Amino acid sequence: MVFSSAIFLFLFLPIVLVGHWLAGRRLRNAFLLFASLVFYAWGEGTYVSVMLLSILCNYLFGRVLDSSFFRKSLRSRQRALLGSMVLINLVPLLYFKYYEFIFDSLVAVLPGYFGPLQVEQQIHLPIGISFFTFQAISYLIDIYRRANGAQKSLLDTGLYISLFPQLIAGPIVRYAQVADQLRTRVQNAELFASGVTRFVQGLAKKILIANPLGYISDLVFDLPTSDLTMATAWLGAVCYTLQIYFDFSGYSDMAIGLGRMLGFKFQENFNFPYISRSIREFWHRWHISLSTWFRDYVYIPLGGNKRGDFVTARNLFTIFFLCGLWHGASWNFVIWGLLHGLFLSLERGLWGRILRGLPRVLQHAYVLLIVVLAFVFFRADTLSHSQAVLAAMCNASDGLRLYPTVAIELDREFYLTLGLGLLLSTPIASVLSSRIKEIALALAPRTRIPIVSVSLVSLMLLGVLFSLSALEVASGSYNPFIYFRF
């Protein structure tokens, strides 16, 4: 079940909101845990047992790490025990997500040892396993570091790991961020209303912008590579770059909105990454919960940038190798991650000093060029496919000719969507909207227009966005879920 499905919007969500309100303070966590498990089991069936096992194990692990026996143990023994717990958490992830990738890679590198062996059947990847595994690991490491104590309630531990708003597409929520909210969160009309607003905005980003652009991107990337022209390949790459931003940030907005409706406050996950002037800034704005997770639990423990340029570069390549693998079990994802690691390393040296001396427009152009080209590896199915797309993007022999089956889809609606996508990927629209609202509120006392009418206009616009999105969902139009590999 995904947020942009009819079953979620018109059945599951209303039932959960009403049930959560009726449950009251004493039973609301139990109700939410039950609802979250139903949400997950709806699409994953018996694989909900993987999550239940994770909940039970990490509850017990947390209690052990927080015990006086553990605290009195030798530091080396503490580290070994924590390492064993982290490894146990990683075993299901390694099996379900990476077993086939590791097996195929070994067969390719060492065919003499493995011969013609193949995995008998494709292993199912439980949705969201990367998200709840990383949350569980951060929970244990923070207890080990004494950043917070262990959760004494199995029910609340289960709710933290399985809470459905951020379960399938993030953001990755740290236990310390919600520990107090699990028991003492305050719900009020203002927070609920802001949650509804944020959810509808995210839904509109996903349905009205990401999906139409994704349709064109899929047309391009599904073409035989021999049919790709330069203009067609660039169109597909740009559409995908916008699609993944509005899809991913849209899901994050919906998760944050759902959290607010239920009394939780999750951290922001995106902050207009496409306006960045360096790849370093890009990663301060893109998938913030993941980049900070790798920073705090991998990069800094490895030494960060405190041990010289070589160690810094090694650490950057390590975390972006892992970041690429986190997104999918494919060498394409690894290359995507390593490309970002490469430019992050270069920006710490001479290239960074040169970059800071360039005009802003060239800094923005540099970031967008790297991001778009790198996303070709993210979107393409194989290395050869990505190489063919990149080759077409560099082949000017066809001029601006578009492949006919793609060109016929570029109607007024597409250009309107593309224009909105380009505009809304910058803060221009939100700044203008806030400014207009400020002016309207300032002028309201001097005119006969009551202040309530300003809010009414905003409510009407929100209603229009939801209605348009709901119509698209109900019509069964193109509505992909691109995080199945996460």
C-alpha positions, 0 to 999 in steps of 0.5 A: 500500500502506498500513499498515492493509492486509492485504497490508502487515501479513501479507506486506510487513512480515514480509518486510522485518523478516526481510530487514532482520535477515538483511541485516546492517549492510553491506547493510541500507540497500540492502535498505531502499531496495529495500523502500521503492521496492517499497512505493511502486511497489506502489500508484503503479506508474510514478510511482515514477520521480518519486521516483527523479528526486527522489533523483538530483537532490537527491543532485547538488544536495546535493553542489554546495551542499557543494562548495568552489566553491559556498562561494566564490561570492558570497552572492547567487549562492548564494541564486539557486542554492539558489532554483533547486534548491528550485524544481526540487523544487517543479515536480513538486508544482505540476504533479501537485497544483496544476495543475488547481486553478490552472487552474480558479481562473484560468478562474473569475477570468478567463473571458474569457481562458480561455473554456470550456477544461478540463483534458482529463483528471484528473492523478494525484496520487502519494501522499506527494509533499508529504512527500518533497518537503518532506524534500528541500527541508529537506535542501538548505536545511540544507546551504546553512545549514551545519547539516549536510554533504551525504550522499556516498552516493547510496544513503543519500540515496535511503533518506532520501527514500524510507524507507517508514515515514514516506513516505505520512503523515509525520512529516516527517523532517529529514535532521539527525535521521537522518543519523547513524542512516543509518549507525550506528543501533543495533538491540536488543530493547528498541527493537524491542519499543517499536516493536512496541508503538507500531505496534500502538497506532497500528494500533488507533487507526486501525482501532478508533477512527478508522474507525468514527467516520469511517463516521458522519462520511461518512454525514453529509457524504454527505447532501443538505444539505437533510436536515441537522439541527443535531444531525446536522451537529454529530455529523458534524463531531465524528466527523470531528474525532476521526477525523482525529486518530486516523487521522493520529496513528495513522499517525504512531504506526505510522511511529514504531513501524516506524522503531524496529523498523528502528533509527530514532528519529523525532520525535513528531508529535502531543501531545494537541492537543485539550487545548490552551487556545489555537490557538497551543498547538494548533499546538505539539501538532498535526502537529508536524513540519509546523508546525516545518517551516513555522516554520523554513523559511518563518516565521522567514526572513520575519521571524517576530515580530521586525518588529512586529504587522503583519509578524507577522500577514502572516507567520502568514497566509502560512504558514497559507495555504501550510499549507492548500494543502499539505493539498490543492489546494482553496479549502476547505483554504485557508480552513481554514488562513486561519482558523487564521492569523486566530485565531493573529494575534488571540491575539497581541493583545487577544484573547490577553490576554482569553483568558488571563484566562478560566477554563480550561474556557472556553479549552478550549471556545474551542479545540475550537469553532474546531477543529471548525468549521474542520474542516468546511472540511477535510472538505466537498467544496466551499465551498457544501457547507461553508457548508451544513453550518455553516448547519445547525450553527447552525440550532436549529429542528430541535432534537436530531432526527437524520436517520433513516439516521444515527440507526439507525447509532448503536448501543452499539458507536458510543457505546463508540467515541465514548466511547473517542475522547473519553477517548483524545484526552486524556492521562487514559488514558495517565497512569492506565496509567502510574500503575497500572503504577508501583504494580504494579511497586512492590507486586510485591516485597511480594507473590507476584506476580512483576514479569514478570506485569505485563509479561505483562498488558501483552503480552496487552492488546497482543495483544488490540488487534492481534487485534481490529485484524487481524480488522477488516482481514481482514474488509474492513470500512470502511478509508479512506485520507484522505491521498490529497490530501497 
